[in-house]
Amino acid sequence: MPLRWSARSIGGRARCSAGRSPSGEVDAGSCNGCEIEIVGLSGPVYDMERFGLHFVASPRHADLLLVTGPVTQNMAVPLRMTYDATPDPKLVVAVGECARHCGVFAGSYAVAGPVDSIVPVDVYVDGCPPEPTQILQGILAAVGRLDRSGATRT
């Protein structure tokens, strides 16, 4: 499910997103450990809504994609299609060790590779699984990579 942020909550960082909202989540073949931590973001403890972040149902309404797991052979094309459906400027946050290096799934016949072998990645969040605070920091770091015109900063 995509994630969304509101311009008034995050302030200048979100306004660069041309008025859309943050993010969607794509499970590209994970063990669901990272998804459990992502779900924790919307609870009262981590409260991602205080930053104006909201999950959205369609990548067409998202600015940022959270991608978890190694990309399996069956998910390579759907991940690329989801990335292409996300309007520009778009950001990708790869969540977990599997998204970065394929983790324990490396070398499997069913794995196409890490996320960056299919779509460009802006921020990596390490951990197996990473804590919700780390994921939130990764999202905010990615949002901070946009300047006010919507161009990605290097």
C-alpha positions in Angstrom: 0.0 0.0 0.0 1.5 3.4 -1.0 2.4 6.0 1.5 1.4 9.7 1.4 2.5 12.9 3.1 0.8 16.2 3.4 2.6 19.4 2.6 1.4 21.3 5.7 2.6 18.6 8.1 6.2 18.1 6.9 6.5 21.7 5.8 9.0 22.7 3.1 10.3 19.2 2.6 6.9 17.9 1.4 5.9 21.0 -0.5 8.6 20.1 -3.0 6.5 17.1 -3.9 4.2 19.1 -6.1 1.3 18.7 -3.8 1.0 14.9 -3.9 1.5 12.6 -0.9 4.2 10.2 0.1 4.3 6.6 -0.3 3.3 3.1 -1.3 4.7 -0.1 0.0 5.7 -2.9 -2.3 6.5 -6.4 -1.0 8.9 -7.7 -3.7 9.3 -11.1 -2.1 10.2 -10.6 1.6 9.6 -12.8 4.6 7.2 -10.2 5.9 9.4 -9.1 8.8 9.9 -5.7 7.3 6.1 -5.3 6.7 5.4 -6.0 10.3 7.7 -3.1 11.3 6.2 -0.9 8.6 2.7 -1.5 9.9 4.0 -0.4 13.3 4.6 3.1 11.8 0.9 3.8 11.6 0.2 2.8 15.2 0.1 5.2 18.2 3.7 4.6 19.3 5.5 5.7 16.1 2.6 7.8 14.7 3.8 8.5 11.2 0.8 10.8 10.7 2.4 13.4 12.9 4.8 13.9 9.9 1.9 13.9 7.5 2.7 10.5 6.1 -0.2 8.3 4.9 -0.4 5.0 3.1 -2.3 5.3 -0.2 -3.8 2.6 -2.3 -2.4 3.5 -5.7 1.1 4.3 -6.8 -0.4 7.0 -8.9 -1.1 9.0 -5.7 2.3 8.3 -4.2 5.6 10.2 -4.1 7.6 7.5 -2.5 7.7 3.8 -2.7 8.9 1.6 0.2 10.2 -1.7 -1.2 10.9 -4.7 0.9 12.5 -8.1 0.3 14.7 -9.4 -2.5 13.0 -8.9 -5.9 11.7 -12.3 -6.9 11.4 -13.4 -10.6 7.6 -13.1 -10.3 7.8 -9.5 -8.9 10.4 -7.9 -11.1 7.9 -6.8 -13.8 5.2 -5.7 -11.3 7.8 -3.7 -9.3 8.9 -1.9 -12.5 5.3 -1.2 -13.5 4.6 0.2 -10.0 7.6 2.4 -10.2 6.6 3.6 -13.7 3.1 4.3 -12.5 4.4 6.6 -9.7 4.5 10.2 -11.0 7.7 12.2 -11.1 9.5 13.2 -9.0 9.5 9.8 -7.3 11.6 8.3 -4.6 12.4 4.8 -3.6 13.3 3.6 -0.1 14.7 0.0 0.0 13.8 -1.4 3.4 15.8 -4.2 5.0 18.9 -6.3 4.2 17.1 -8.4 1.6 16.1 -5.3 -0.4 19.8 -4.2 -0.4 21.7 -7.5 -0.7 19.0 -10.2 -1.0 19.9 -11.4 2.5 19.5 -15.1 3.1 17.7 -15.4 -0.2 20.8 -14.5 -2.2 21.6 -17.1 -4.9 18.1 -18.6 -5.0 16.8 -19.5 -8.4 13.6 -17.6 -7.6 15.4 -14.2 -6.9 16.0 -11.7 -9.7 18.2 -9.6 -7.4 18.2 -6.6 -5.0 15.8 -3.7 -5.5 18.4 -1.5 -7.2 18.8 -4.1 -10.0 15.2 -3.4 -11.0 14.5 0.3 -10.1 16.8 3.1 -8.9 17.0 3.4 -5.1 17.4 6.7 -3.3 17.7 5.6 0.3 18.6 2.2 2.0 17.3 1.3 5.4 19.5 -1.5 6.9 18.3 -4.1 9.3 16.7 -7.5 9.5 14.1 -6.2 10.1 14.8 -2.5 10.7 13.0 -0.8 13.5 10.1 1.5 12.7 12.2 4.5 13.8 14.9 3.5 11.3 12.3 3.2 8.5 10.8 6.6 9.4 14.3 8.2 9.4 14.8 6.6 5.9 11.6 8.1 4.6 12.4 11.5 6.0 15.9 11.3 4.6 14.5 10.5 1.1 12.0 13.4 1.4 14.9 15.7 2.3 16.6 14.8 -1.0 14.0 16.9 -2.9 14.5 20.6 -3.2 11.7 23.1 -3.5 11.5 22.8 -7.3 10.9 19.1 -7.1 14.4 18.2 -8.5 16.3 15.5 -6.7 19.4 16.8 -4.9 22.6 14.7 -5.1 
